[in-house]
């Protein structure tokens, strides 16, 4: 831990750094590849919407000895199409069947009671109409759109419009990847998934705003100096907050991973999968986008400004001049040491020095007695 702390301190002071901005084309390419994969997954497989979005029936059973696979076969046989079965912590099951009306729900309930060897009265059936599901879906999209608009307005006021655009691109990147993973994995999309998406978007913004705040502070009087370009300072901002971003992401991922892999995978609490998967994928994608997408994109946009172009020319010219002077100094040094014929004759004897001033030495002070 002490080594990690020392590394973070050295990154913050600028003693060491990694050129994130210089390799931004690599990060853009990786992000485009992942995004295309997510879009293909959405187009081919689609999202597995829960009954809260498309309507249907939910049957909750008491504790039973029937396995989840058997219950799924019984439910699909009774409904005539796919069903989702999740094991509850009480030993019972939650069976979801889409596109079911009241009359068909009663028939499915009787069939399940017979197959599961349970009393029909002990099976709880809840119906969700298609209009309710459509309303939930519309509200989810409205909430997401309002969130995006408020984010852009806030960042444009607190920072500038380029940072707002970069943050918006990063958020769309995170949403696309998370929903694409849902399509590829086949997890059910529920209102908990929407809550998870909004949560990870806020977390992604937190990391992004931390870097943007550091960048804004360091670029106040950037045009008054000729040492660094805007991309150089952007790279310093990323490196200065890198360890903090890694630490907060790891700490946030650990409990979410426990929910997803232990709670949902090992213990079989399937109701945790919908929110835990969106949190896990979204947190990782958000940390990636704040470092590799948002800040490099801001640097690209800023470097297009006339002032930043002029600053880059001055900085590069000064660096070229310093390099030329350094090469000239090295050449002179090498000429004196390695090639005496090419340089001015070196002084090998003692140099003529002016006689030391000895006036007053050994004499008493000027005060007369």
LINHUFEN-V956361 format. One record per run of one state. SS is the DSSP state (~ for helix, > for strand, _ for the rest). FROM is the first residue (numbers start at 1). LEN is the number of residues. If there is no record, write none. Layout:
# LINHUFEN-V956361
SS:FROM:LEN ; SS:FROM:LEN
This chain:
# LINHUFEN-V956361
_:1:1 ; ~:2:12 ; _:14:10 ; ~:24:21 ; _:45:3 ; >:48:2 ; _:50:1 ; ~:51:4 ; _:55:1 ; >:56:6 ; _:62:6 ; ~:68:12 ; _:80:4 ; >:84:4 ; _:88:5 ; >:93:6 ; _:99:3 ; ~:102:15 ; _:117:3 ; ~:120:3 ; _:123:1 ; >:124:5 ; _:129:1 ; ~:130:29 ; _:159:2 ; ~:161:25 ; _:186:2 ; >:188:2 ; _:190:1 ; ~:191:28 ; _:219:3 ; ~:222:3 ; _:225:5 ; ~:230:37 ; _:267:3 ; ~:270:33 ; _:303:3 ; ~:306:32 ; _:338:2 ; ~:340:3 ; _:343:27
